[in-house]
Amino acid sequence: MVAAKYGKLVSLGLLTWLLPFLISAPLYSPEGEPLYDIFMIKSILIVFSAALGTISSWSTSGACGTISFGKAPCSAGYGS
């Protein structure tokens, strides 16, 4: 059980690095020069990385095992 949890954390850590790297590749020319304003590229990557990290942390937090937008997770015990 512990090994599976650590395996999931390691794989999510690699994805947190790999996906922004792959997203950034089309934003640069083959010579390594940015195709767009560098601050726009950084903003795109920061927002994407923050969203990816948030979703990854939600998926490993154990909050009923799902991400539920618009309603409280595990709402069976709330308000009673």
N, C-alpha and C positions, 0 to 999 in steps of 0.2 A: 504494500500500500504506500509506504513512504517512498519507495523507488519510483512508483508511478507518478506521485505528486511532484517529485524533483525532476523527473523526465518532462513533465508538462511545463514546469517552470522554466527549465532550460530551453525547451523548444519555443516557448513564448518569448523568452529573452532573445533568442536568435532571430525570431520573426520581427521583434521590435527594432533590431538593427538592420535586418535584410530588406524589409519592405520600404523604409524610407530611402535606403541606398538605391533600390531599383526605381523608385519614383523619381529620384534626382537624376538618373542617367539621361533621360531625354531632355533635360533642362540645360545640358551642356553640349558644346560642339565636340567633334572628335579630337580637336586640338586642346580641349580642356578649358576653353573660354565659355563663360556663361552666356546663354542665348537671351536671357532676360535680365532685368535688374537684379543684382545680388540680394537686395533686401526683400524683393518679392519671392525669390527662391527660398530664402531662409524662413520667411513667414509661412509659405506653403508647407515646408518640411516640419516646422515647429507645430503647426496646427495638426497636421497629419499624425506626427509622432505622439502628440498629447492625446488625440482621440484613440489611437491604437493602444497606447499604454493604459488609458482608462478602461477600454473594453477588455483588455487582457487582465487587468487587476480585478474587474468585476467577475470575470469568468473563473478566477482562482480564489475568490473570497468565500465561496461556499454559500452564497445567498440563494438557496434553493436550487443552485446549479443552472439558473437561467438569467438572462438579462430581460427585464420587463420594463419597457418604456411606457410611461403614462400611468402606471399603477405601482403601488408598493409591493416589493417582493415578499412572498410568504405572508400575504395579507390575512390569512386565516386567524391569526392571533391578535390582530390589531383592533382596537376599539371595544374589546370585550372586558 
